[in-house]
């Protein structure tokens, strides 16, 4: 189902429950773009507008809900959150905010480039506790990823009134702790590169791993990626994942390829089992003198031996 802001609803398997940066407060939000942008905004709200540890001690924050009285509620998709709802009841514009706090929220909304929408700005009802992913963000995910790359730091905070931190080590595993690259229909800790909310930096990381191994750079967990990871895992005698078997790309698989330089073993030419000695001799002769025993066209119709001799003579 598509919710009010254009994002799809989701079940609990598609949520991230990491705390708001700078707090221990957990707000369940849709994995990927919504979680990254909205958690950064919540951290800014906590730092620069008002503490999320109000009289309720951080207990009146909420994100995803499995049901809602509003059929298209954005809470059903984990793309909306209520902050300090005790202090900002629904119904009255700016309820519970000082003029200075309102000015800071407006400054934040401008900084977030319409990535975040404030429920206070609805015609009705006025909902000043409510913040959500902005309209048209679902259909402009490249813009969302660009915003994340420019304004959200690796530690989860935005650069609002902070500035950037030292860049992360580009060789570090790009996924959050506990996640891996794996099948789209796998457990919720699997990043396939095919889910709509997967961050571009996650996809780019998988593409880099694929490129290092000479695979097609699809930036998706495809058959070739699974097979390459399986070779590494079996070579190292690493156990398979009980949830979906071999082939996931985890921190260890990343480090072996990106940091330690592991590469797929070279393929060996294997002759068919039913070849006779005569078949083998004919194949050797063809390799020396060309497919029709009349030399190789690439070598000016010379045999391998003659071509090498010409090369040495020149």
C-alpha positions in Angstrom: 0.0 0.0 0.0 1.2 3.5 -0.8 1.0 5.9 2.2 0.1 9.6 2.2 3.6 10.9 1.4 4.2 8.4 -1.5 6.3 5.9 0.3 5.1 2.3 0.6 3.9 0.7 3.9 6.2 -1.9 5.3 6.2 -4.7 7.9 8.5 -4.9 10.9 11.2 -6.8 8.9 12.0 -3.7 6.9 12.7 -1.5 9.9 15.9 -0.1 11.5 15.8 0.3 15.3 19.1 2.0 15.9 19.0 4.9 18.4 18.7 8.5 17.4 22.4 9.7 17.3 23.4 11.3 20.6 20.7 9.5 22.5 19.6 6.0 23.6 16.1 6.6 22.2 15.0 4.1 19.6 12.5 5.1 16.9 11.6 2.3 14.4 11.8 3.7 10.9 11.9 2.2 7.4 15.4 0.9 6.5 17.6 2.9 4.2 16.9 6.4 3.1 14.0 7.2 5.5 15.9 6.0 8.5 19.2 7.8 7.6 17.5 11.2 6.9 14.9 11.1 9.7 17.3 9.9 12.4 19.7 12.7 11.6 16.8 15.2 11.8 15.7 13.8 15.1 19.2 14.2 16.4 19.2 17.8 15.2 15.8 18.4 16.9 17.2 17.0 20.1 20.4 19.0 20.0 19.1 22.4 18.7 15.3 22.6 19.3 14.5 20.8 22.5 15.7 17.7 24.3 13.9 14.4 23.5 14.5 13.6 27.2 11.5 15.8 28.2 9.3 15.1 31.3 8.5 11.7 29.8 12.2 10.9 29.6 12.3 10.0 26.0 9.2 7.8 26.1 6.9 10.0 23.9 8.7 9.4 20.6 7.3 7.1 17.9 7.8 6.0 14.3 6.4 2.9 12.6 3.1 1.4 13.7 1.6 -1.8 12.4 -1.9 -0.3 12.4 -3.3 3.2 12.4 -6.8 4.8 12.4 -5.8 6.7 9.3 -5.6 4.2 6.4 -2.8 6.0 4.5 -0.8 7.1 7.6 2.9 7.5 6.9 3.5 5.7 10.2 2.5 2.5 8.5 5.5 2.9 6.2 8.0 3.9 8.9 8.5 7.3 7.2 6.9 9.4 9.9 7.8 10.1 13.5 6.3 12.0 16.5 8.7 13.8 18.7 7.8 14.9 22.3 4.1 14.3 21.7 3.2 15.1 25.3 4.5 18.7 24.8 3.0 19.2 21.3 -0.6 17.8 21.1 -2.3 17.7 17.8 -4.8 20.4 16.8 -3.2 23.8 17.5 -0.4 25.3 15.3 3.0 25.5 17.0 1.5 24.2 20.2 4.2 23.9 22.9 7.0 25.7 21.0 8.7 29.0 21.8 9.3 31.5 19.0 13.0 30.6 19.1 12.3 26.9 18.8 9.9 27.6 15.8 12.7 29.6 14.1 15.2 26.8 14.6 12.7 24.2 13.2 12.3 26.4 10.1 16.0 26.7 9.8 16.3 22.9 10.0 13.6 22.3 7.4 15.4 24.7 5.0 18.7 22.8 5.6 16.9 19.5 4.9 15.9 20.7 1.4 12.3 19.4 1.6 13.5 15.9 2.6 11.5 16.4 5.8 7.9 17.8 6.1 6.4 19.2 9.3 2.9 18.2 10.2 2.4 21.6 11.6 2.1 22.9 8.0 -0.9 20.8 7.1 -4.1 22.8 6.7 -5.8 20.4 9.0 -5.1 18.9 11.4 -2.2 20.9 12.7 0.2 18.3 14.0 3.3 20.0 15.4 4.7 16.8 17.0 4.8 15.1 13.6 7.7 15.0 11.1 7.8 12.8 8.0 9.7 12.1 4.7 8.9 14.9 2.4 6.5 14.7 -0.6 8.1 13.5 -3.9 11.1 12.0 -2.1 10.1 8.4 -2.9 10.1 9.3 -6.6 13.4 11.2 -6.3 15.6 8.8 -4.4 18.7 9.9 -6.4 18.1 13.3 -4.9 17.8 11.7 -1.4 21.0 9.9 -1.8 22.7 13.0 -3.0 21.5 14.9 0.1 22.8 12.1 2.3 26.2 12.2 0.7 26.4 16.0 1.1 24.9 16.6 4.5 24.8 13.4 6.6 28.0 12.3 8.2 29.1 8.6 8.6 28.3 8.9 12.4 24.6 9.6 11.6 24.6 13.2 12.5 23.9 15.9 9.9 26.4 18.8 9.2 23.8 21.3 10.5 25.8 23.6 12.9 28.5 20.9 13.1 30.4 20.7 9.9 31.8 17.5 8.5 33.9 14.9 10.4 37.0 13.3 9.1 36.1 11.1 6.1 35.6 7.5 6.8 38.2 5.0 5.6 37.0 4.1 2.1 38.1 0.5 2.7 35.8 0.0 5.6 32.7 -2.2 5.2 29.9 0.1 4.0 27.0 -1.6 5.8 25.8 -1.0 9.4 26.9 -3.4 12.1 25.1 -6.7 11.8 24.2 -6.4 8.2 25.4 -8.3 5.1 24.8 -8.4 1.4 22.4 -11.1 0.7 19.1 -12.1 -1.0 16.2 -9.7 -1.3 13.9 -12.3 0.2 16.4 -13.1 2.9 16.4 -12.0 6.6 15.9 -8.3 7.4 19.7 -7.9 7.9 20.3 -8.7 4.2 21.0 -5.8 1.8 20.4 -7.0 -1.8 20.8 -3.7 -3.7 17.3 -4.3 -5.1 15.1 -3.0 -2.2 13.8 0.5 -2.9 15.2 2.0 0.3 18.7 0.7 0.0 21.2 3.5 0.1 23.3 4.3 -2.9 26.5 4.1 -0.8 25.6 0.5 0.1 25.0 -0.4 -3.6 28.3 1.3 -4.6 30.1 -0.7 -1.9 28.8 -4.0 -3.4 29.8 -2.8 -6.8 33.3 -2.1 -5.6 33.5 -5.7 -4.2 32.3 -7.1 -7.5 34.8 -5.0 -9.6 37.7 -6.2 -7.4 36.8 -9.8 -8.3 36.3 -9.1 -12.0 32.6 -9.7 -11.8 29.9 -7.7 -13.7 29.3 -4.6 -11.6 25.5 -4.9 -11.1 25.5 -3.5 -7.5 23.0 -6.2 -6.7 23.5 -9.4 -4.8 23.2 -11.6 -7.9 24.2 -15.2 -8.7 27.8 -14.3 -9.6 28.3 -12.5 -6.3 26.8 -15.4 -4.4 29.0 -17.8 -6.2 32.2 -15.8 -5.6 31.5 -15.4 -1.9 30.8 -19.1 -1.7 34.2 -19.9 -3.2 35.9 -17.8 -0.6 33.8 -19.2 2.3 34.5 -22.8 1.3 38.2 -22.1 0.8 38.5 -20.6 4.3 36.3 -23.3 5.8 33.8 -20.7 7.0 30.4 -22.0 8.0 27.3 -21.3 5.9 24.6 -19.0 7.1 21.7 -21.2 8.6 19.2 -18.6 7.2 20.1 -18.8 3.5 23.3 -20.9 3.1 26.6 -19.8 1.5 27.1 -16.7 -0.5 26.5 -13.7 1.7 29.0 -10.9 1.7 29.8 -10.0 5.3 32.5 -8.0 7.0 35.0 -10.8 6.7 34.3 -11.4 3.0 34.7 -7.6 2.4 38.0 -7.4 4.2 39.5 -10.4 2.5 38.7 -8.9 -1.0 39.1 -5.2 -0.4 41.8 -5.1 2.3 43.7 -8.3 1.9 43.5 -8.7 -1.9 41.9 -12.1 -2.2 40.9 -13.0 -5.7 39.1 -15.9 -7.3 41.3 -18.8 -8.3 42.2 -18.9 -12.0 40.0 -21.3 -13.9 41.8 -24.4 -15.2 41.1 -25.9 -18.6 39.6 -29.3 -18.0 39.3 -31.8 -20.9 36.2 -33.9 -21.2 36.5 -37.2 -19.3 35.8 -39.3 -22.3 38.7 -38.0 -24.4 41.2 -40.6 -25.6 44.9 -40.0 -25.9 44.4 -39.4 -29.6 41.9 -36.7 -28.9 44.3 -35.0 -26.5 47.1 -35.2 -29.1 44.9 -33.6 -31.8 43.9 -30.8 -29.4 47.6 -30.1 -28.7 48.4 -30.1 -32.4 45.5 -27.7 -33.1 46.7 -25.3 -30.4 50.1 -25.3 -32.0 49.1 -25.1 -35.7 45.6 -23.5 -35.6 42.1 -25.0 -35.7 42.5 -26.2 -39.3 46.2 -27.1 -38.9 46.9 -24.2 -41.4 48.2 -21.7 -38.9 46.5 -19.1 -36.8 44.9 -16.2 -38.7 45.8 -13.9 -35.8 49.5 -14.8 -36.4 49.5 -14.4 -40.1 48.6 -18.1 -40.7 51.7 -19.1 -38.9 52.0 -21.7 -36.2 52.7 -20.7 -32.6 56.3 -21.9 -33.0 56.9 -20.0 -36.3 55.2 -16.8 -34.9 57.5 -16.9 -31.8 60.5 -17.4 -34.1 59.6 -14.4 -36.2 59.1 -12.3 -33.1 62.6 -13.3 -31.8 64.1 -12.6 -35.2 62.6 -9.1 -35.4 
